[in-house]
Amino acid sequence: EVQLVESGGALVQPGGSLRLSCAASGFTFDDYAIGWFRQAPGKEREGILCTSRRDRDTYPGDSVKGRFTISSDSAKNTVYLQIDSLRPEDTASYYCAAGWSTNACIARMPDPNWYTFWGQGTQVTVSS
């Protein structure tokens, strides 16, 4: 059974940091792209960053997009999303997802249309 379990969400003050985790099981980790997404109430789902074996080979190491950093630990089948300098507008449910197609993750940008399996999400609330 494929499972994706997010954790690490919390209530934090503006300017703080969080590291979210996505623990994957039930499939061969390196065969899939893993993407991070978020969705705030009343807003569309937004892709943040993703990682795939091909991208890890092409762009080794952590990938940074502004205040977001994605990293992975294949030995633990876990992908992390570090968020720094948190802002109130970062308040959202954060989801990780797994996709088979190479189109799911190109240049570390996730396309939600290519993701098959989704976690339940973890809530991040940024407020003073």
C-alpha positions in Angstrom: 0.0 0.0 0.0 1.4 3.4 -1.0 1.5 5.8 1.8 2.8 9.4 2.1 2.7 10.8 5.6 3.5 14.5 6.2 4.6 15.8 9.6 6.2 18.9 11.1 3.5 21.4 10.6 2.9 23.8 13.5 1.9 27.2 14.7 4.9 29.5 14.3 5.6 33.2 14.6 6.5 35.3 11.6 10.1 35.0 10.8 10.4 31.5 12.2 11.4 28.3 10.3 9.9 24.9 9.9 11.1 21.6 8.4 8.3 19.5 7.1 8.8 15.8 6.5 7.2 13.4 4.0 7.7 9.7 4.8 7.0 7.5 1.8 6.3 3.7 1.8 4.8 1.1 -0.4 6.8 2.0 -3.5 10.3 2.2 -4.8 11.3 5.7 -3.6 13.8 6.4 -6.4 11.3 5.5 -9.1 9.0 8.4 -8.3 9.1 12.1 -8.1 8.1 13.5 -4.8 6.6 17.0 -4.8 5.5 19.5 -2.2 2.4 21.5 -2.6 0.3 23.8 -0.4 -3.2 25.0 -0.4 -4.6 27.9 1.6 -8.3 28.3 2.3 -10.0 29.7 -0.7 -7.0 29.4 -2.9 -5.8 27.0 -5.6 -3.2 24.4 -4.8 0.3 25.6 -5.4 3.4 23.6 -6.3 6.5 24.5 -4.3 9.4 22.1 -5.1 10.0 18.5 -6.1 12.7 16.0 -6.3 13.2 13.0 -8.5 16.1 10.7 -9.2 16.8 12.4 -12.5 16.8 15.8 -10.9 19.0 14.6 -8.1 21.4 13.4 -10.7 21.3 16.7 -12.6 21.1 19.0 -9.7 22.9 17.3 -6.8 22.3 18.5 -3.3 19.5 20.6 -1.8 17.4 22.7 -4.0 16.5 26.2 -2.9 13.6 28.3 -4.2 13.6 31.5 -2.3 12.7 30.6 1.3 12.1 27.0 0.5 14.6 24.2 0.4 13.9 20.6 -0.6 16.1 17.7 0.4 15.8 14.0 0.5 17.1 10.9 2.3 16.7 7.9 0.1 17.8 5.6 2.9 14.8 6.8 5.0 12.4 7.2 2.0 11.8 10.7 3.3 11.7 14.1 1.6 12.0 17.3 3.6 10.8 20.8 3.0 12.6 23.6 4.9 10.7 26.9 5.1 12.6 29.9 6.4 11.5 33.4 7.2 7.9 32.3 7.5 5.2 34.8 6.7 1.5 34.9 7.5 0.8 34.2 3.8 2.6 30.9 4.2 -0.4 29.7 6.3 -1.7 26.7 4.4 -2.0 22.9 4.4 1.1 21.4 3.0 1.0 18.2 1.1 3.5 15.9 -0.5 2.7 13.7 -3.4 4.3 11.0 -5.6 4.3 10.8 -9.3 5.7 8.3 -11.7 6.1 10.3 -14.9 9.2 12.2 -15.7 6.9 15.2 -16.3 6.0 15.3 -12.6 9.2 17.0 -11.7 11.2 19.1 -14.2 13.9 21.4 -12.9 12.6 20.8 -9.4 9.2 22.3 -10.2 6.2 20.0 -9.6 3.3 19.7 -12.0 0.3 18.5 -9.9 -1.3 16.9 -13.0 1.3 14.1 -13.0 1.0 13.1 -9.3 -0.9 10.0 -8.4 -0.5 9.5 -4.7 -1.1 12.2 -2.1 -0.6 12.5 1.6 -3.2 13.9 4.1 -1.3 17.1 4.6 0.2 19.0 7.6 -1.0 22.4 8.7 1.3 25.3 8.9 0.0 28.4 10.6 2.0 31.6 10.8 0.7 34.1 13.3 1.9 36.3 16.1 
